[in-house]
Amino acid sequence: MNGSDLRGGLLGAEAASAELEKKYREAILGLVERRLTPAQRGVHLFGVAMGLALVAFFVNALLGLPPHPRPTMIAGIAVGLAFSAGWALLSFASMRGGRENLRVHAMIRTQLVFGFTALLMALMTWVGMTSADVLAGIRVMLYGLVFFVGIGIPYFVAQAIRSSELRVREDVLRLRLELARAVGRQAR
């Protein structure tokens, strides 16, 4: 951009005002929060129902353990229980509020999915390494790795891309507001 384009852009920018600042704050909030549509509420309701059903399943599995369970059994049930309860709570919070914060809720959802798949991979590696049958152990470890690479990492990368896009849009709006403030200061 040459100097005349920059000068023309500065001169054509809106002057800062309380109304303009309010408009930019609302635009930033509009980027970060969205009101849930009825279909999205239905998806969150389904998430609550599935999360609670899985919580009941894992609690039942925990109560039905044999007298001296292997530590891997307890760990696996605990990981599943924690993920299911977290997913149900997050879905309920989003549905109840009627809004979804694309930064906070997405970060929590990503941590749940990525953490769950990472813990599952670690648990399956542990089971595979302690297995008496070497081939069966390797197969279990590979399943864990495939699960992590096929679900955890792509979900994490997709969220990182969406998050960086959101930050860029916020930065552009902030720059426009700062430009308007600078033009307002020069006009005085």
N, C-alpha and C positions, 0 to 999 in steps of 0.2 A: 504494500500500500504506500503510495507516495504522499508527500505532505499536503497537497491540495485535496486529495481524497479524505485524508484524516480531518483537515480543517472543515471541509464540507460536511462530513459526518458529525463533527462537533456542533457546527452551526445548525444542522437540521435536527439535532437531538431535542427531546422534550426537556423543558425546564423542570427542575425538581420541585415538587409540591407535596403536601401531606396526602393529597389524593393519589398522586403518582406512586408514592412510597407504599400506600395501602394496597394499591393495585398490584405492585410487585410482590409484596408479602403474600397476598392472596394467590398470585400465580405460583410462587414457590410452594405454598401449602397445597395448591392444586396438583403440583408435581408429586408431592410426597404422600398425600392422603387421597384416597378415593372412596366415594360412597359405594356401598355394595348394592348391586342390582339384585332383584329377586332370585335370579339364577345363581349368582354368586353366594347368596345366603343359603340356597339349597345345597350348594357344594360344601359350604362350611357345616351345615347341619349333617350332611352325610359324613364329613370328617369327624364330627363329634360322635355320631352313632358308631362308626367303625372304630374310633379310638376307645370308646367305652366298651364295645364288644370285645376288643382285644385285651383291654384291661381285665375284664371278667375272665377271659380265656387264660391269661397268664396267672391271675390270682388262683384260679382253679388248678392250674398246673403246679403252682407253688404248694398249694395245700395237698396235692396228690403225690408229692415226691415220696420215694421210698425212705425207709428209716435212715439210711446212711448214703445220701446222694453224693455224686461226684461234684466237686466244686464247679466244673464246667457247666453242669446242669443248672445249678443255682445262678451262676453268672449269666447264662443265656436267657433264663427266665427274667432275671433282673433287668437286663438290657432291653428285652422286649417290653417289659412292663413300663420302664421309664420312657421309652420312645412313645408307646401308645398313650400313656397319660399326658405326656407333653403335647402330643398332636391334638388330643381331645381338648385340652385346656386352651391351646392357641386358637383352634377353630371356634371354640365357644366364645373366647374373648373378642374375636373378629366379628362373629355373628351378632353377639350381644350389643357391641358398640355400633354396629351398622356401618362401620368404616374400617378400612384397612390401611395401616401405615406401611407404605411400600419399603421403607427403610427398616423399621424395627421388626415388623412381622416377618418380612422376607429374611432378615438376618437370623431370627430365631428359627424359622422353618429350615433354613440352610444348615444351621448348627445341628438341628435335630437329625436331618437326613444324613449329613456328612458324618456326624458323630456316631450315629447308629451304624452306618455301614463300616466305619473304621473300627468300632468296637466289635462288630460282628466278624470282620476279617481277623482281628487279633484273637478273638475267641476261637474261631475256626482254625487258625494257625496253631493255637495252643492244643486244641483237640487233635489236630493232625500230627503234631510233634509227639504227643503222648500215646498215640495209637500203637497197638501191638502189630497191626498189619501195615507195613510200610506203604504199599500201594494205596490202600484205603486212606491212610493219613495224608498222602500227597494229594489225592483226589479232593479231600475235604479242604485242604489248604488252598487248592486251586479254585474251588467253588467260592471260598471267602474272598479271594483276590478278584475273581470275575465280578462278584457282587459289588465290591468296592469300586473297581475300575469302571464297571458298567452303569452304576447308579450314583455312587457318592461323588466321584470326581466330576462327571458331566453336570450334575446338579450344582456343585460348587462353582464350576467355571461359568455356567449360565447365569448364576446369581451375581458373580463378580462382574460380568459384562453388563447386566442390567443395572447394577449399582453404580458402575462407572459412568454409564450413560446418564443416569439420574444426576450424578455429581456434575457432569459437564453442563447439563441443562440448567441446574441451579447456578453454576458459575456464570453462565451467559446472562441469566437474569440479573445476577448481582452486578455484573459489569455494566449492564445497561442502566441500572439504577445509579451506580457510581458515575457513569458518564453524564447522566441527567444532573446529578449533584454538581459535577464539575462545570457544566454549562451554566447552571444556576449561579454558581459562585463567580464565574466570569461575567455574567450579565449584570451583576451588581456593581 
